[in-house]
Amino acid sequence: MAIDPVCKMPIEEMSAQHKTTYQGKTYYFCAAACKNAFETNPDKYLKEKTWWKFW
């Protein structure tokens, strides 16, 4: 199971119709709109905001 980096929806990798590769990693999307948004500005969606990264 993968997570759409744009809308955070769970995506079944084997049946995903929308996917792209960025910096050697494959990302899966629920819809073409999420894929297009990611491809326009991938770094915007890959920045993790996790509390433990601030310590």
N, C-alpha and C positions, 0 to 999 in steps of 0.2 A: 504494500500500500504506500502510495506517495501522497504528499500534500501539495496542492496547488499553491505556489509561492505568492500569488496575487490575492486570492480570496480565502485561502487556507482550507479549502474543501478537500476532503479525502478523495483520492483518485486511484482506481485500480489500474496499475501499470499495464497489464496485459491487454486491457480493452480501451485504453486511452486513445482518443482520436487526435488529440492535440498535444504535441510535444516539441521540444527544441533542446538543442545542446548549447551550453554556454560554459566556457573554460573547461571543457572536457567532461562535464557532468550533464546528464539528461534530466530535464525538468518536464513535468506532466501538468496538464491544465484541463479544467472542466469545460472550457469553451474557447472559441477562437478569440473572443474579446480579451480574455485573461492572457492568452498567449501573446497577442499583439501588444498589450500593455507591458508585459515582461520584456519583450524584445526591444521595445522603445527605450526602456531604462531599467535593465536588469539589476543594477546595484541598489536601486531604490527598494526592491523587493527582497534582496538577499541580506540586508543589514538586520542582524538579530538584535532585538532589544530584550535582553535577558538580565535580570537583576544581578546574577552572580558574576557577570562580566564586568561589573563596576567595582568589584572588591579587589 
